Amino acid sequence: MQVFRGFRHPGVAPACALTIGNFDGVHRGHQAMLALLQTEARQRGLPSCVLTFEPHPRDYFAAVTKKPDLAPARIGTLRDKLSELAACGVAQTIVLPFDARLASQSPEEFIQNVLIDGLGARYVLVGDDFRFGAKRAGDYAMLDAAGDAHGFDVARMNSYEVHGLRVSSSAVREALAEGRMADAHTLLGRPYTISGHVVHGRKLGRALGASAPGKDDGFRTLNLRFKHWKPAASGIFAVLVHGLSEQPLPGVANLGVRPSLDANDVNAGRVLLETHCLEWPSHLGAEGAYGKIVRVELLHKLHDELRYTSLEALTAGIAKDGRDARAFFASTHAETHRQTTRDRI
């Protein structure tokens, strides 16, 4: 999949079958829409194209109005969104900066400047609640009329449901906020994951719980930055880590701002996914994970973030979280074994 920041690039296809949206989480409703887009693109001999925005429009307006509550919790990073769009077979994605200029465009200007002149849209697929242009004045009827006038097809996809539940980014956010990871899995069609480069921290974890002073064999962690300040999920989780060995590694992770650490923390104030592998791969040594891209599946929430009053309390808390994560994996393994046995009978 080709990715472009804006549409003024020579590599952008001169014509396309297009869908527009934020696609936060790329959930099953998004996936159904993208499958339909692929079908329509093939029938027309056009590349499929997604137009998405960064920052999220509501992030932009939250900053402009200084009302942070307007910003939605973010399900996924831009990296993860692009990865999932590519997995759905999208040919190209245009990441359009949402700024004052774009926010002030009338619906008619958006259609002319972006859809027609910028992207050469020949087919446009939108959701049933799609609005566009300044003050969200544009709607499906306006877009459909513009298609008739300018020679592109317009289609609308109704909401997607699973077991009677409307699949939406809001429903995914609600499930993640409440720690209902199985429900999030159902809505997403896959486990909830966060990926990124492993970055350096204070290296405090390896000293906590070490077998002896100076040994640095304690709770070694993998640190991934979640660039948005408001993640949809937070707390302590049992996880699986992909990308460090042939098999995924069980672990325990903290997603949040680490309230027990002080202002000297190199990542102070930033959202971090901090993962301790229950069995550290020996071939990596102490430094071998830095710079690698890993993918962390958040399988089960253990509890919310806690503030510990001392490093000793923090060490004991991490140790307990590790034991609880091991118990989760042991129970999951036992249940899988029981199910396999029942299936064989």
C-alpha positions in Angstrom: 0.0 0.0 0.0 1.3 3.5 -0.9 0.9 6.2 1.7 1.0 9.9 1.0 0.9 12.9 3.3 -1.5 15.0 1.3 -2.5 14.5 -2.3 0.0 16.8 -4.1 2.5 14.1 -5.0 3.4 12.7 -8.4 2.8 9.1 -7.2 -0.9 9.6 -6.3 -3.1 7.8 -8.8 -4.9 10.2 -11.2 -8.2 8.5 -10.6 -9.5 6.2 -7.8 -12.4 4.5 -6.0 -12.5 6.4 -2.7 -13.7 6.1 0.8 -13.4 8.8 3.5 -13.1 8.5 7.2 -11.0 8.5 10.4 -10.9 4.7 10.5 -9.8 4.7 14.1 -9.3 1.0 15.0 -10.2 -0.3 11.5 -13.0 -2.4 13.1 -15.3 -4.9 11.5 -17.6 -2.2 10.1 -14.6 -0.5 8.5 -13.5 -3.8 7.1 -16.9 -4.5 5.5 -16.7 -1.0 3.9 -13.2 -1.6 2.6 -14.2 -5.0 1.2 -17.1 -3.3 -0.7 -14.6 -0.6 -1.9 -12.3 -3.2 -3.2 -15.1 -4.9 -5.2 -16.2 -1.6 -6.7 -12.6 -0.6 -7.5 -12.0 -3.9 -9.4 -15.2 -3.6 -11.4 -14.1 -0.1 -12.5 -10.4 -0.9 -13.1 -9.4 1.7 -10.5 -7.1 1.6 -7.5 -8.8 1.7 -4.1 -8.0 4.7 -2.0 -8.7 5.7 1.6 -8.7 9.4 2.6 -8.1 9.8 6.3 -7.1 12.6 8.6 -4.4 13.3 11.1 -5.0 14.7 13.6 -8.5 13.5 14.1 -10.9 16.4 13.4 -12.2 16.3 16.9 -8.6 16.6 18.2 -8.2 19.7 16.2 -11.3 21.4 17.4 -10.6 20.3 21.0 -7.2 22.1 20.8 -8.7 25.2 19.0 -11.5 25.6 21.6 -9.3 24.6 24.5 -11.8 21.9 25.4 -9.8 18.7 25.7 -12.9 16.7 26.6 -14.0 17.1 22.9 -11.1 14.9 21.8 -12.0 11.2 21.4 -9.9 8.6 23.1 -7.7 7.1 20.4 -8.0 3.4 19.7 -4.9 3.0 17.5 -1.8 4.8 16.5 -1.4 6.0 12.9 1.1 3.2 12.3 -1.4 0.6 13.4 -4.2 2.2 11.3 -2.0 2.1 8.2 -1.0 -1.4 8.9 -4.6 -2.6 9.1 -5.7 -0.6 6.0 -2.9 -2.4 4.1 -4.1 -5.7 5.4 -7.5 -5.0 4.0 -5.9 -4.6 0.5 -6.2 -0.9 0.1 -4.0 0.4 -2.8 -3.2 3.9 -1.5 -4.0 5.9 1.6 -3.9 9.7 1.7 -3.3 11.1 5.2 -4.6 14.7 5.0 -3.5 17.1 7.7 -6.6 18.4 9.4 -5.9 22.1 9.9 -7.6 25.5 9.9 -7.5 25.6 6.1 -9.3 22.3 5.7 -11.7 23.0 8.6 -12.8 26.2 6.9 -13.5 24.7 3.4 -17.2 24.7 2.4 -18.6 21.3 1.4 -18.6 22.5 -2.3 -14.9 23.5 -2.0 -14.0 20.1 -0.4 -15.7 18.3 -3.3 -13.9 20.4 -5.9 -10.5 20.8 -4.3 -10.1 17.4 -2.7 -12.3 14.8 -4.3 -12.2 16.0 -8.0 -9.1 18.0 -8.5 -7.0 16.4 -5.8 -7.9 12.7 -6.0 -9.8 12.3 -9.3 -12.5 10.3 -7.5 -14.7 8.2 -9.8 -16.5 6.4 -7.1 -17.0 7.6 -3.5 -18.3 5.3 -0.7 -19.2 6.8 2.7 -20.9 5.7 5.9 -24.5 6.3 6.8 -23.5 9.2 9.2 -21.0 10.9 6.9 -20.8 14.7 7.2 -18.1 17.0 5.6 -17.1 20.6 5.1 -17.1 23.6 7.4 -19.5 23.2 10.3 -20.3 19.7 9.0 -22.7 21.3 6.5 -22.2 18.7 3.8 -24.3 15.4 3.8 -24.9 12.4 1.6 -27.6 14.1 -0.4 -25.2 17.0 -1.3 -22.4 14.5 -2.2 -24.8 12.5 -4.3 -25.9 15.6 -6.2 -22.3 16.6 -6.8 -21.6 13.1 -8.2 -24.4 13.5 -10.7 -23.1 17.0 -11.7 -19.4 16.0 -12.0 -19.6 12.4 -13.2 -18.6 10.3 -10.2 -20.7 7.6 -8.5 -21.7 7.9 -4.9 -22.7 5.1 -2.5 -23.6 4.8 1.1 -23.1 1.8 3.4 -25.4 1.2 6.3 -24.1 0.5 9.8 -22.6 -3.0 10.4 -23.9 -5.1 13.3 -22.6 -8.1 15.2 -25.1 -10.0 17.3 -27.4 -7.0 17.1 -24.7 -4.6 18.3 -23.8 -1.7 15.9 -20.0 -1.8 15.3 -18.5 1.6 15.7 -15.3 3.2 16.9 -17.3 4.5 19.9 -18.4 1.0 20.8 -14.7 -0.2 20.6 -13.6 2.8 22.8 -16.3 2.0 25.4 -15.2 -1.7 25.5 -11.5 -0.8 25.9 -12.3 1.9 28.6 -14.2 -0.7 30.6 -11.5 -3.4 30.1 -13.8 -5.7 28.1 -11.1 -7.0 25.9 -13.1 -10.0 24.6 -15.8 -7.5 23.4 -13.2 -5.3 21.8 -11.9 -8.4 20.0 -15.3 -9.2 18.7 -15.8 -5.6 17.4 -12.4 -5.4 15.9 -12.4 -8.9 14.5 -8.9 -9.5 16.0 -7.2 -9.0 19.4 -6.5 -5.4 20.3 -2.9 -4.6 19.6 -0.4 -1.7 19.7 2.8 -1.8 17.7 5.9 0.4 17.5 9.7 0.8 17.9 11.1 -0.2 21.3 12.6 3.0 22.8 14.9 3.7 25.7 13.6 4.6 29.1 15.3 5.2 32.5 16.1 1.4 32.6 14.7 1.4 36.1 12.7 -1.8 35.7 15.8 -4.0 35.3 17.0 -2.8 38.7 13.7 -3.4 40.4 13.5 -7.0 41.7 17.1 -7.7 40.6 18.7 -10.8 42.1 21.5 -8.7 43.5 22.6 -5.1 43.5 24.0 -4.1 40.1 22.8 -7.3 38.4 20.1 -5.5 36.3 18.2 -8.8 35.9 14.9 -7.6 37.3 11.8 -6.4 35.4 13.3 -5.6 32.1 10.7 -3.8 29.9 10.0 -3.0 26.3 8.8 0.6 26.0 6.5 1.7 23.1 5.3 5.3 22.8 1.6 5.8 22.2 1.8 9.2 20.6 -1.8 10.3 21.4 -2.3 11.7 24.9 -5.7 10.0 25.4 -5.5 6.2 24.7 -8.8 4.3 24.7 -7.4 1.6 27.0 -5.3 2.1 30.1 -4.1 0.0 33.0 -2.3 -3.3 33.5 -2.8 -6.1 31.1 -1.7 -9.7 30.4 -0.2 -9.5 26.9 1.5 -11.4 24.1 4.5 -9.8 22.4 5.2 -10.5 18.7 8.4 -9.7 16.9 11.2 -10.8 19.3 11.1 -14.6 18.7 9.4 -17.2 16.5 6.6 -17.6 19.0 4.8 -14.8 20.8 6.0 -14.1 24.3 3.7 -13.9 27.3 4.1 -10.7 29.3 2.5 -8.1 31.6 2.2 -4.5 30.4 1.3 -1.1 31.8 -0.4 1.3 29.3 -0.6 4.8 30.7 1.5 7.5 32.3 3.1 5.5 35.1 1.9 7.6 38.1 4.5 6.1 40.5 7.5 7.6 38.6 8.8 11.1 39.1 9.5 14.0 36.8 13.0 12.7 36.0 11.5 9.9 34.0 12.7 10.3 30.4 9.1 9.7 29.2 7.5 11.7 31.9 4.0 12.8 31.0 3.8 10.7 27.8 1.7 7.7 27.3 3.8 4.6 27.2 3.1 0.9 26.8 5.7 -0.7 29.1 5.9 -4.5 28.7 7.7 -7.0 30.8 8.2 -10.4 29.1 7.7 -13.2 31.6 10.5 -15.1 29.9 13.1 -12.7 28.4 14.7 -14.1 25.2 18.3 -14.8 26.1 19.5 -14.1 22.5 18.6 -10.5 22.9 20.8 -9.8 25.9 20.2 -6.6 27.8 20.1 -4.2 24.9 19.0 -6.3 21.9 15.4 -5.2 21.7 15.9 -1.5 21.3 14.9 -0.2 17.9 13.0 -3.3 17.0 9.3 -3.1 15.9 7.1 -5.2 18.1 3.4 -5.8 18.3 1.7 -6.2 21.7 -1.7 -7.9 22.0 -3.6 -6.7 25.1 -5.5 -9.8 26.1 -6.9 -9.4 29.6 -7.0 -6.4 31.9 -5.7 -7.0 35.4 -6.5 -3.6 37.0 -6.2 0.1 36.5 -2.9 2.0 37.0 -2.0 2.3 40.6 0.2 4.9 42.4 2.7 3.3 44.7 4.3 5.2 47.6 7.8 3.7 47.2 10.0 1.8 44.9 9.7 -1.2 47.2 5.9 -1.1 46.9 6.2 -0.7 43.1 8.5 -3.7 43.0 6.0 -5.8 45.0 3.2 -4.6 42.7 5.0 -5.5 39.5 5.8 -8.9 41.0 2.2 -9.5 41.8 1.1 -8.4 38.3 3.5 -10.9 36.9 2.1 -13.7 39.0 -1.5 -12.7 38.0 -0.5 -12.7 34.3 1.1 -16.1 34.6 -2.1 -17.4 36.3 -4.2 -15.9 33.4 -2.0 -17.7 30.8 -2.2 -20.9 32.8 -6.0 -20.8 33.0 -6.2 -19.9 29.3 -4.0 -22.9 28.4 -6.0 -25.2 30.6 -9.3 -24.0 29.0 -7.8 -24.5 25.5 -6.7 -28.0 26.5 -10.2 -28.8 27.9 -11.8 -27.5 24.7 -9.5 -29.6 22.5 -10.3 -32.7 24.6 -14.0 -32.1 24.2 -13.7 -31.6 20.5 -11.9 -35.0 20.2 -14.6 -36.9 22.1 
